[in-house]
Amino acid sequence: MFIKECDNAHSAAILAILNEVIATSTALYDYQPRTMEMMAAWFDAKRRGNYPVIGVFDDDSTLMGFASFGPFRGFPAYKYTVENSLYVAGQFRGRGLGRLLLEQTLERARAQGYHVVIAVIDSKNSVSIALHERCGFERTGLLPQVGFKFGKWLDVALYQRVLETPTDPVDG
């Protein structure tokens, strides 16, 4: 298996992973499958914001999972904070790929001078919570009943990992 940056050429594989997650879980609070047009816009936003999309591939170049980060909130004072996302295709879960992707995401965030990585996780997603905790994330909050999917109210758990970067943060 190997890690590499993803681009538009990987849109269909990423789309398949996302749409499986949307249809079968509360790991993503979306109702409708995403489209290729949405993926093009997503990759464009990642490129403009200098936010990496990291993929883990098997020896046959099949995308097994991917991770990224993006802005946490749209206010200037949050410029050192990003929110991560990470998804592994169903048939590849339980192989340690999530940890590999999350570690790569943290390495990229550190290299780009971010200070905090936020994870917004469905509170019942024990696998994702355990993964983030193993990678040094701490639970910082709970937002009860902020989502509604599959006929039930969903709580969101907030986790964060503080990085030692940047060395010289500035206002403005």
Biotite code that builds the C-alpha atoms (Angstrom):
import biotite.structure as struc

atoms = struc.array([
    struc.Atom([0.000, 0.000, 0.000], chain_id="A", res_id=1, res_name="MET", atom_name="CA", element="C"),
    struc.Atom([1.143, 3.558, -0.577], chain_id="A", res_id=2, res_name="PHE", atom_name="CA", element="C"),
    struc.Atom([0.113, 7.147, 0.191], chain_id="A", res_id=3, res_name="ILE", atom_name="CA", element="C"),
    struc.Atom([-0.091, 9.897, -2.383], chain_id="A", res_id=4, res_name="LYS", atom_name="CA", element="C"),
    struc.Atom([-1.868, 13.167, -3.059], chain_id="A", res_id=5, res_name="GLU", atom_name="CA", element="C"),
    struc.Atom([-5.205, 12.856, -4.812], chain_id="A", res_id=6, res_name="CYS", atom_name="CA", element="C"),
    struc.Atom([-6.481, 15.120, -7.558], chain_id="A", res_id=7, res_name="ASP", atom_name="CA", element="C"),
    struc.Atom([-9.401, 15.301, -9.987], chain_id="A", res_id=8, res_name="ASN", atom_name="CA", element="C"),
    struc.Atom([-8.321, 11.985, -11.509], chain_id="A", res_id=9, res_name="ALA", atom_name="CA", element="C"),
    struc.Atom([-9.406, 10.322, -8.245], chain_id="A", res_id=10, res_name="HIS", atom_name="CA", element="C"),
    struc.Atom([-12.837, 11.978, -8.159], chain_id="A", res_id=11, res_name="SER", atom_name="CA", element="C"),
    struc.Atom([-14.819, 8.874, -9.084], chain_id="A", res_id=12, res_name="ALA", atom_name="CA", element="C"),
    struc.Atom([-13.122, 6.734, -6.434], chain_id="A", res_id=13, res_name="ALA", atom_name="CA", element="C"),
    struc.Atom([-13.578, 9.397, -3.743], chain_id="A", res_id=14, res_name="ILE", atom_name="CA", element="C"),
    struc.Atom([-17.178, 9.894, -4.842], chain_id="A", res_id=15, res_name="LEU", atom_name="CA", element="C"),
    struc.Atom([-17.867, 6.163, -4.451], chain_id="A", res_id=16, res_name="ALA", atom_name="CA", element="C"),
    struc.Atom([-16.484, 6.196, -0.896], chain_id="A", res_id=17, res_name="ILE", atom_name="CA", element="C"),
    struc.Atom([-18.423, 9.326, 0.073], chain_id="A", res_id=18, res_name="LEU", atom_name="CA", element="C"),
    struc.Atom([-21.694, 8.113, -1.411], chain_id="A", res_id=19, res_name="ASN", atom_name="CA", element="C"),
    struc.Atom([-21.414, 4.759, 0.385], chain_id="A", res_id=20, res_name="GLU", atom_name="CA", element="C"),
    struc.Atom([-20.860, 6.619, 3.667], chain_id="A", res_id=21, res_name="VAL", atom_name="CA", element="C"),
    struc.Atom([-23.800, 8.966, 2.985], chain_id="A", res_id=22, res_name="ILE", atom_name="CA", element="C"),
    struc.Atom([-26.154, 6.071, 2.197], chain_id="A", res_id=23, res_name="ALA", atom_name="CA", element="C"),
    struc.Atom([-25.201, 3.777, 5.064], chain_id="A", res_id=24, res_name="THR", atom_name="CA", element="C"),
    struc.Atom([-23.946, 5.770, 8.048], chain_id="A", res_id=25, res_name="SER", atom_name="CA", element="C"),
    struc.Atom([-24.016, 8.896, 10.141], chain_id="A", res_id=26, res_name="THR", atom_name="CA", element="C"),
    struc.Atom([-20.302, 9.489, 9.588], chain_id="A", res_id=27, res_name="ALA", atom_name="CA", element="C"),
    struc.Atom([-21.386, 12.177, 7.114], chain_id="A", res_id=28, res_name="LEU", atom_name="CA", element="C"),
    struc.Atom([-24.504, 14.239, 7.773], chain_id="A", res_id=29, res_name="TYR", atom_name="CA", element="C"),
    struc.Atom([-25.586, 14.384, 4.151], chain_id="A", res_id=30, res_name="ASP", atom_name="CA", element="C"),
    struc.Atom([-28.794, 12.963, 2.666], chain_id="A", res_id=31, res_name="TYR", atom_name="CA", element="C"),
    struc.Atom([-28.215, 12.913, -1.082], chain_id="A", res_id=32, res_name="GLN", atom_name="CA", element="C"),
    struc.Atom([-25.396, 11.276, -3.043], chain_id="A", res_id=33, res_name="PRO", atom_name="CA", element="C"),
    struc.Atom([-22.785, 13.669, -4.322], chain_id="A", res_id=34, res_name="ARG", atom_name="CA", element="C"),
    struc.Atom([-22.190, 14.203, -8.026], chain_id="A", res_id=35, res_name="THR", atom_name="CA", element="C"),
    struc.Atom([-19.106, 14.537, -10.197], chain_id="A", res_id=36, res_name="MET", atom_name="CA", element="C"),
    struc.Atom([-19.867, 18.252, -10.519], chain_id="A", res_id=37, res_name="GLU", atom_name="CA", element="C"),
    struc.Atom([-19.776, 18.535, -6.725], chain_id="A", res_id=38, res_name="MET", atom_name="CA", element="C"),
    struc.Atom([-16.443, 16.706, -6.676], chain_id="A", res_id=39, res_name="MET", atom_name="CA", element="C"),
    struc.Atom([-14.984, 19.108, -9.227], chain_id="A", res_id=40, res_name="ALA", atom_name="CA", element="C"),
    struc.Atom([-16.017, 22.063, -7.057], chain_id="A", res_id=41, res_name="ALA", atom_name="CA", element="C"),
    struc.Atom([-14.672, 20.291, -3.945], chain_id="A", res_id=42, res_name="TRP", atom_name="CA", element="C"),
    struc.Atom([-11.265, 19.692, -5.548], chain_id="A", res_id=43, res_name="PHE", atom_name="CA", element="C"),
    struc.Atom([-11.206, 23.285, -6.805], chain_id="A", res_id=44, res_name="ASP", atom_name="CA", element="C"),
    struc.Atom([-11.837, 24.583, -3.268], chain_id="A", res_id=45, res_name="ALA", atom_name="CA", element="C"),
    struc.Atom([-9.127, 22.282, -1.880], chain_id="A", res_id=46, res_name="LYS", atom_name="CA", element="C"),
    struc.Atom([-6.658, 23.510, -4.493], chain_id="A", res_id=47, res_name="ARG", atom_name="CA", element="C"),
    struc.Atom([-7.483, 27.198, -3.899], chain_id="A", res_id=48, res_name="ARG", atom_name="CA", element="C"),
    struc.Atom([-7.141, 26.804, -0.132], chain_id="A", res_id=49, res_name="GLY", atom_name="CA", element="C"),
    struc.Atom([-3.959, 24.725, -0.362], chain_id="A", res_id=50, res_name="ASN", atom_name="CA", element="C"),
    struc.Atom([-5.703, 21.892, 1.506], chain_id="A", res_id=51, res_name="TYR", atom_name="CA", element="C"),
    struc.Atom([-4.260, 18.468, 0.688], chain_id="A", res_id=52, res_name="PRO", atom_name="CA", element="C"),
    struc.Atom([-6.304, 15.443, -0.263], chain_id="A", res_id=53, res_name="VAL", atom_name="CA", element="C"),
    struc.Atom([-4.335, 12.379, 0.783], chain_id="A", res_id=54, res_name="ILE", atom_name="CA", element="C"),
    struc.Atom([-5.169, 8.908, -0.492], chain_id="A", res_id=55, res_name="GLY", atom_name="CA", element="C"),
    struc.Atom([-4.061, 5.457, 0.553], chain_id="A", res_id=56, res_name="VAL", atom_name="CA", element="C"),
    struc.Atom([-3.858, 3.007, -2.343], chain_id="A", res_id=57, res_name="PHE", atom_name="CA", element="C"),
    struc.Atom([-3.313, -0.732, -2.639], chain_id="A", res_id=58, res_name="ASP", atom_name="CA", element="C"),
    struc.Atom([-0.719, -2.269, -4.944], chain_id="A", res_id=59, res_name="ASP", atom_name="CA", element="C"),
    struc.Atom([-3.255, -2.237, -7.792], chain_id="A", res_id=60, res_name="ASP", atom_name="CA", element="C"),
    struc.Atom([-3.714, 1.559, -7.346], chain_id="A", res_id=61, res_name="SER", atom_name="CA", element="C"),
    struc.Atom([-7.215, 1.144, -5.890], chain_id="A", res_id=62, res_name="THR", atom_name="CA", element="C"),
    struc.Atom([-8.110, 4.019, -3.572], chain_id="A", res_id=63, res_name="LEU", atom_name="CA", element="C"),
    struc.Atom([-8.876, 2.446, -0.190], chain_id="A", res_id=64, res_name="MET", atom_name="CA", element="C"),
    struc.Atom([-9.467, 5.672, 1.726], chain_id="A", res_id=65, res_name="GLY", atom_name="CA", element="C"),
    struc.Atom([-8.738, 9.360, 1.779], chain_id="A", res_id=66, res_name="PHE", atom_name="CA", element="C"),
    struc.Atom([-8.343, 12.254, 4.188], chain_id="A", res_id=67, res_name="ALA", atom_name="CA", element="C"),
    struc.Atom([-8.196, 16.001, 3.969], chain_id="A", res_id=68, res_name="SER", atom_name="CA", element="C"),
    struc.Atom([-8.653, 19.137, 5.958], chain_id="A", res_id=69, res_name="PHE", atom_name="CA", element="C"),
    struc.Atom([-10.232, 22.482, 5.289], chain_id="A", res_id=70, res_name="GLY", atom_name="CA", element="C"),
    struc.Atom([-11.224, 25.686, 7.015], chain_id="A", res_id=71, res_name="PRO", atom_name="CA", element="C"),
    struc.Atom([-12.856, 25.383, 10.417], chain_id="A", res_id=72, res_name="PHE", atom_name="CA", element="C"),
    struc.Atom([-14.818, 28.632, 10.259], chain_id="A", res_id=73, res_name="ARG", atom_name="CA", element="C"),
    struc.Atom([-14.740, 31.609, 7.926], chain_id="A", res_id=74, res_name="GLY", atom_name="CA", element="C"),
    struc.Atom([-13.392, 34.236, 10.324], chain_id="A", res_id=75, res_name="PHE", atom_name="CA", element="C"),
    struc.Atom([-9.780, 35.467, 10.094], chain_id="A", res_id=76, res_name="PRO", atom_name="CA", element="C"),
    struc.Atom([-8.868, 34.630, 13.694], chain_id="A", res_id=77, res_name="ALA", atom_name="CA", element="C"),
    struc.Atom([-9.428, 30.922, 12.892], chain_id="A", res_id=78, res_name="TYR", atom_name="CA", element="C"),
    struc.Atom([-6.635, 30.947, 10.304], chain_id="A", res_id=79, res_name="LYS", atom_name="CA", element="C"),
    struc.Atom([-4.516, 28.544, 12.350], chain_id="A", res_id=80, res_name="TYR", atom_name="CA", element="C"),
    struc.Atom([-7.339, 26.018, 12.804], chain_id="A", res_id=81, res_name="THR", atom_name="CA", element="C"),
    struc.Atom([-8.555, 23.398, 10.330], chain_id="A", res_id=82, res_name="VAL", atom_name="CA", element="C"),
    struc.Atom([-11.202, 20.678, 10.384], chain_id="A", res_id=83, res_name="GLU", atom_name="CA", element="C"),
    struc.Atom([-10.216, 17.210, 9.225], chain_id="A", res_id=84, res_name="ASN", atom_name="CA", element="C"),
    struc.Atom([-12.208, 14.607, 7.335], chain_id="A", res_id=85, res_name="SER", atom_name="CA", element="C"),
    struc.Atom([-11.315, 10.989, 6.774], chain_id="A", res_id=86, res_name="LEU", atom_name="CA", element="C"),
    struc.Atom([-13.156, 8.132, 5.084], chain_id="A", res_id=87, res_name="TYR", atom_name="CA", element="C"),
    struc.Atom([-12.162, 4.532, 4.348], chain_id="A", res_id=88, res_name="VAL", atom_name="CA", element="C"),
    struc.Atom([-14.038, 2.371, 1.845], chain_id="A", res_id=89, res_name="ALA", atom_name="CA", element="C"),
    struc.Atom([-16.160, -0.283, 3.562], chain_id="A", res_id=90, res_name="GLY", atom_name="CA", element="C"),
    struc.Atom([-14.224, -3.288, 2.313], chain_id="A", res_id=91, res_name="GLN", atom_name="CA", element="C"),
    struc.Atom([-10.931, -1.844, 3.605], chain_id="A", res_id=92, res_name="PHE", atom_name="CA", element="C"),
    struc.Atom([-11.963, -0.829, 7.128], chain_id="A", res_id=93, res_name="ARG", atom_name="CA", element="C"),
    struc.Atom([-10.228, -2.367, 10.124], chain_id="A", res_id=94, res_name="GLY", atom_name="CA", element="C"),
    struc.Atom([-6.776, -2.485, 8.509], chain_id="A", res_id=95, res_name="ARG", atom_name="CA", element="C"),
    struc.Atom([-5.199, 0.560, 10.172], chain_id="A", res_id=96, res_name="GLY", atom_name="CA", element="C"),
    struc.Atom([-5.700, 2.789, 7.141], chain_id="A", res_id=97, res_name="LEU", atom_name="CA", element="C"),
    struc.Atom([-7.566, 5.423, 9.158], chain_id="A", res_id=98, res_name="GLY", atom_name="CA", element="C"),
    struc.Atom([-4.620, 5.879, 11.490], chain_id="A", res_id=99, res_name="ARG", atom_name="CA", element="C"),
    struc.Atom([-2.200, 6.089, 8.584], chain_id="A", res_id=100, res_name="LEU", atom_name="CA", element="C"),
    struc.Atom([-4.367, 8.747, 6.908], chain_id="A", res_id=101, res_name="LEU", atom_name="CA", element="C"),
    struc.Atom([-4.902, 10.721, 10.111], chain_id="A", res_id=102, res_name="LEU", atom_name="CA", element="C"),
    struc.Atom([-1.183, 10.741, 10.889], chain_id="A", res_id=103, res_name="GLU", atom_name="CA", element="C"),
    struc.Atom([-0.466, 11.987, 7.358], chain_id="A", res_id=104, res_name="GLN", atom_name="CA", element="C"),
    struc.Atom([-3.125, 14.683, 7.770], chain_id="A", res_id=105, res_name="THR", atom_name="CA", element="C"),
    struc.Atom([-1.554, 15.863, 11.030], chain_id="A", res_id=106, res_name="LEU", atom_name="CA", element="C"),
    struc.Atom([1.880, 15.900, 9.414], chain_id="A", res_id=107, res_name="GLU", atom_name="CA", element="C"),
    struc.Atom([0.574, 18.063, 6.547], chain_id="A", res_id=108, res_name="ARG", atom_name="CA", element="C"),
    struc.Atom([-1.245, 20.418, 8.943], chain_id="A", res_id=109, res_name="ALA", atom_name="CA", element="C"),
    struc.Atom([1.925, 20.819, 10.996], chain_id="A", res_id=110, res_name="ARG", atom_name="CA", element="C"),
    struc.Atom([4.016, 21.453, 7.873], chain_id="A", res_id=111, res_name="ALA", atom_name="CA", element="C"),
    struc.Atom([1.576, 24.181, 6.797], chain_id="A", res_id=112, res_name="GLN", atom_name="CA", element="C"),
    struc.Atom([1.790, 25.909, 10.179], chain_id="A", res_id=113, res_name="GLY", atom_name="CA", element="C"),
    struc.Atom([-1.647, 25.110, 11.570], chain_id="A", res_id=114, res_name="TYR", atom_name="CA", element="C"),
    struc.Atom([-2.080, 25.050, 15.340], chain_id="A", res_id=115, res_name="HIS", atom_name="CA", element="C"),
    struc.Atom([-5.314, 23.097, 15.906], chain_id="A", res_id=116, res_name="VAL", atom_name="CA", element="C"),
    struc.Atom([-7.003, 20.300, 13.998], chain_id="A", res_id=117, res_name="VAL", atom_name="CA", element="C"),
    struc.Atom([-10.697, 19.886, 14.797], chain_id="A", res_id=118, res_name="ILE", atom_name="CA", element="C"),
    struc.Atom([-12.645, 16.653, 14.335], chain_id="A", res_id=119, res_name="ALA", atom_name="CA", element="C"),
    struc.Atom([-16.447, 16.820, 14.249], chain_id="A", res_id=120, res_name="VAL", atom_name="CA", element="C"),
    struc.Atom([-17.634, 13.241, 14.865], chain_id="A", res_id=121, res_name="ILE", atom_name="CA", element="C"),
    struc.Atom([-21.047, 11.655, 15.305], chain_id="A", res_id=122, res_name="ASP", atom_name="CA", element="C"),
    struc.Atom([-21.090, 10.833, 19.023], chain_id="A", res_id=123, res_name="SER", atom_name="CA", element="C"),
    struc.Atom([-22.048, 7.185, 18.328], chain_id="A", res_id=124, res_name="LYS", atom_name="CA", element="C"),
    struc.Atom([-19.136, 6.648, 15.915], chain_id="A", res_id=125, res_name="ASN", atom_name="CA", element="C"),
    struc.Atom([-16.961, 4.796, 18.422], chain_id="A", res_id=126, res_name="SER", atom_name="CA", element="C"),
    struc.Atom([-14.461, 3.683, 15.767], chain_id="A", res_id=127, res_name="VAL", atom_name="CA", element="C"),
    struc.Atom([-13.708, 7.247, 14.638], chain_id="A", res_id=128, res_name="SER", atom_name="CA", element="C"),
    struc.Atom([-13.618, 8.496, 18.221], chain_id="A", res_id=129, res_name="ILE", atom_name="CA", element="C"),
    struc.Atom([-11.145, 5.767, 19.238], chain_id="A", res_id=130, res_name="ALA", atom_name="CA", element="C"),
    struc.Atom([-8.982, 6.512, 16.186], chain_id="A", res_id=131, res_name="LEU", atom_name="CA", element="C"),
    struc.Atom([-8.814, 10.220, 16.953], chain_id="A", res_id=132, res_name="HIS", atom_name="CA", element="C"),
    struc.Atom([-8.077, 9.581, 20.626], chain_id="A", res_id=133, res_name="GLU", atom_name="CA", element="C"),
    struc.Atom([-5.229, 7.189, 19.677], chain_id="A", res_id=134, res_name="ARG", atom_name="CA", element="C"),
    struc.Atom([-3.789, 10.008, 17.561], chain_id="A", res_id=135, res_name="CYS", atom_name="CA", element="C"),
    struc.Atom([-3.788, 12.483, 20.446], chain_id="A", res_id=136, res_name="GLY", atom_name="CA", element="C"),
    struc.Atom([-7.139, 14.203, 19.963], chain_id="A", res_id=137, res_name="PHE", atom_name="CA", element="C"),
    struc.Atom([-9.050, 15.227, 23.086], chain_id="A", res_id=138, res_name="GLU", atom_name="CA", element="C"),
    struc.Atom([-12.789, 15.565, 23.430], chain_id="A", res_id=139, res_name="ARG", atom_name="CA", element="C"),
    struc.Atom([-13.658, 19.218, 23.914], chain_id="A", res_id=140, res_name="THR", atom_name="CA", element="C"),
    struc.Atom([-17.429, 19.281, 23.589], chain_id="A", res_id=141, res_name="GLY", atom_name="CA", element="C"),
    struc.Atom([-20.749, 17.751, 22.703], chain_id="A", res_id=142, res_name="LEU", atom_name="CA", element="C"),
    struc.Atom([-23.493, 19.327, 20.619], chain_id="A", res_id=143, res_name="LEU", atom_name="CA", element="C"),
    struc.Atom([-26.687, 17.408, 21.414], chain_id="A", res_id=144, res_name="PRO", atom_name="CA", element="C"),
    struc.Atom([-29.317, 16.842, 18.726], chain_id="A", res_id=145, res_name="GLN", atom_name="CA", element="C"),
    struc.Atom([-27.757, 19.091, 16.077], chain_id="A", res_id=146, res_name="VAL", atom_name="CA", element="C"),
    struc.Atom([-28.251, 16.576, 13.273], chain_id="A", res_id=147, res_name="GLY", atom_name="CA", element="C"),
    struc.Atom([-31.195, 14.520, 12.050], chain_id="A", res_id=148, res_name="PHE", atom_name="CA", element="C"),
    struc.Atom([-30.683, 11.483, 9.830], chain_id="A", res_id=149, res_name="LYS", atom_name="CA", element="C"),
    struc.Atom([-32.277, 8.038, 9.502], chain_id="A", res_id=150, res_name="PHE", atom_name="CA", element="C"),
    struc.Atom([-35.238, 9.229, 11.581], chain_id="A", res_id=151, res_name="GLY", atom_name="CA", element="C"),
    struc.Atom([-33.316, 10.147, 14.712], chain_id="A", res_id=152, res_name="LYS", atom_name="CA", element="C"),
    struc.Atom([-31.582, 13.098, 16.345], chain_id="A", res_id=153, res_name="TRP", atom_name="CA", element="C"),
    struc.Atom([-27.805, 12.960, 16.265], chain_id="A", res_id=154, res_name="LEU", atom_name="CA", element="C"),
    struc.Atom([-25.260, 14.363, 18.694], chain_id="A", res_id=155, res_name="ASP", atom_name="CA", element="C"),
    struc.Atom([-21.910, 15.678, 17.509], chain_id="A", res_id=156, res_name="VAL", atom_name="CA", element="C"),
    struc.Atom([-18.754, 15.215, 19.548], chain_id="A", res_id=157, res_name="ALA", atom_name="CA", element="C"),
    struc.Atom([-15.993, 17.773, 19.089], chain_id="A", res_id=158, res_name="LEU", atom_name="CA", element="C"),
    struc.Atom([-12.382, 16.650, 19.297], chain_id="A", res_id=159, res_name="TYR", atom_name="CA", element="C"),
    struc.Atom([-9.199, 18.602, 18.779], chain_id="A", res_id=160, res_name="GLN", atom_name="CA", element="C"),
    struc.Atom([-5.491, 18.083, 18.526], chain_id="A", res_id=161, res_name="ARG", atom_name="CA", element="C"),
    struc.Atom([-3.219, 20.998, 19.363], chain_id="A", res_id=162, res_name="VAL", atom_name="CA", element="C"),
    struc.Atom([-0.010, 21.132, 17.335], chain_id="A", res_id=163, res_name="LEU", atom_name="CA", element="C"),
    struc.Atom([3.217, 22.891, 18.282], chain_id="A", res_id=164, res_name="GLU", atom_name="CA", element="C"),
    struc.Atom([3.032, 25.078, 15.178], chain_id="A", res_id=165, res_name="THR", atom_name="CA", element="C"),
    struc.Atom([3.220, 27.834, 14.064], chain_id="A", res_id=166, res_name="PRO", atom_name="CA", element="C"),
    struc.Atom([6.360, 29.106, 15.710], chain_id="A", res_id=167, res_name="THR", atom_name="CA", element="C"),
    struc.Atom([5.507, 32.780, 15.168], chain_id="A", res_id=168, res_name="ASP", atom_name="CA", element="C"),
    struc.Atom([1.736, 33.329, 14.903], chain_id="A", res_id=169, res_name="PRO", atom_name="CA", element="C"),
    struc.Atom([0.535, 36.786, 13.934], chain_id="A", res_id=170, res_name="VAL", atom_name="CA", element="C"),
    struc.Atom([-2.731, 38.666, 14.086], chain_id="A", res_id=171, res_name="ASP", atom_name="CA", element="C"),
    struc.Atom([-4.354, 39.903, 10.899], chain_id="A", res_id=172, res_name="GLY", atom_name="CA", element="C"),
])
